[in-house]
Amino acid sequence: MIESGAFHLLDVIKAVPNLSHGVLTEAQAYYQKIISTAFQWQRSGKIHQMMHEQEGIKRIPFKERTLGKGGEEEGVYHAFIEMMRGQEQVAVKAKEYEKAILWRDAIYKLEQEWDIYDAVNAIDLLRTQLPNGEVEKTIESYKGKYRQIRGGQPEQRGG
């Protein structure tokens, strides 16, 4: 997968009109570096370890990994649900009803902890729809709300 992605990126760069020889040479060097790193990871077992860890994470429902942990992670769960509801409303306003159904179903699956059965998790899909900065900003705002309302002495609350 790494090689395929790097190869396609190199193809895109080669398709740029009036590309200078220096830029093409630099792109090819990056391609070789990516491939070398990937092979090193494969030989060392790092790829296998990363795949094993990723599979373990996929089997734990998102709700359990966030809301179930408590603390600021609760904010992560609520932030993603809010963003998905927002995407659902955007789709409805655009009369893209199939897309709206996708978001409605994604929210339901997350709430019911059925997301472990999806090949493409709704969280990953949401990240393709929204700029990363917007996702991170929303998550941070929910974490900030948690920090404001958590228990303890005022001096422990950070604000």
N, C-alpha and C positions, 0 to 999 in steps of 0.2 A: 504494500500500500504506500509506503514511503517513497519507494522508487517510482511508482506510477504517478504520484502527485508531483514529484520533482521533475519527472519527464514532461508532464503536461504543462507545468510552469515554464520550463525551458521552451517548449513549443510555442507558448503564448508570447514569450519574449522574442523568439525568432520571427514571429508574424508581425511585429511592430515595423511599420514602414520607416525607411531611412535610418535603420538602427546602425549605430557606429560599431566598428569592429571591436573597440575596447569594451563596450557594454556587453556585446555578445561573448567575448572572451571571459569577462567577469561572471556572466551568467553561467557559462559552462564550468567555470571553476567552482562556483557555488553548487552546481549540480553534482560534480565529482565529490565535493566535500560532504554533501548530504548523503550520497551513496556510500561513501567510505564510513561515515559515522553509523549509518544503518547496518552495514555489514559487521562493524565492530560490536554494535549492540547485539546483533544476532549471535555472533560467536561467543560473546560473554554471557549470554542468557538474559540480558536485560529486556529484550523484546518479549520473551516468554514470561518473565516476571511482570512486566507491564500489562500484558494481556490477561494474566491470571488475576491481577489486582482489579483490572477493569471489569472482568466478569463477576468478581465478588461484589463490586459496588452495584452493578446492574441488578443483582438479585435482591438487593435491599431496597424496598420501596422508598421513593423520595420523601414521602411524608415521615417515615420512620427515621431517615437520615437527617431530617431537619426539625420538624415539629416535635418528633419524639425525643430529640436530644435536649430540647429546652433552650433556654437562654437566647442569645442572639440568633441562633439557628432557626428559632421560631419565626423570626423576621424574614429569613430567606424564603421559607415556605410561603408565608403570606405575600411576600413581594412577587414571587412567581405566579401565584394564583391571581393577584391583581393585574399583572401584566397580561396574563392569558385572557382574563375577562375583558381587558382593554382591546386586545386583538380581536376577540369575538365581536365586540361592539363596532370596531372599525369595519370588519367584514360585513356585518349586518347593514351598516350605513351604505357600504359600497354594493349592496345586494349580491354579495358573494356568499350565498347561503351554505354552500358546501364547506367553505372555509370556516364559516361560523360554527357549523356542526362539528368540524374537526376540533376547534378550540373548546366547545362545550363538552365534547366527549373526553378531551384531554384533561380538563378540570375534574370531571367525574372520576376518571381513572386514577388521578392523583389522590383525590379525596378517599377513594375506596381502596387505595394501595394496590391497584391492578396494573400499575405502570411497568412492573417487572416483566410483563408478557409482551411488551411492544418491542419491535425491532429498532424503531427510532423513537427514542423517548421524547415526550412532549417538551421537556426542558431543553433538549438539544435543538428541537424545531423552533422553539421560541427564540433561542439565541441566533438563529439564522434570519429571523424576521425583524429583530430590533438591533440597533447599534449597541455594541458591547458597553459603551459608556453609559447608555441609558439603562441597561440592565444593572450594571454595577451601582449606578446612582440610586435606582429604586431599592435595591437590596440594602444599600447603606442607610437609606432613609428609614427603612423598617428596623434595622439594627439600632439606629439612633433612638427610635421610639422605645425600644426595649431598654436601652441604657437609661433613659429618662424615668421609666416607671419601675425599674427593678428595685427590690428591697435593699435593706441595709442602711447604714448611716449615710447622711447627706454627703459627707466627705469621701465616702467610698463609691458614690454614684458617678463621680467624674463631672459634676456640673451642678 
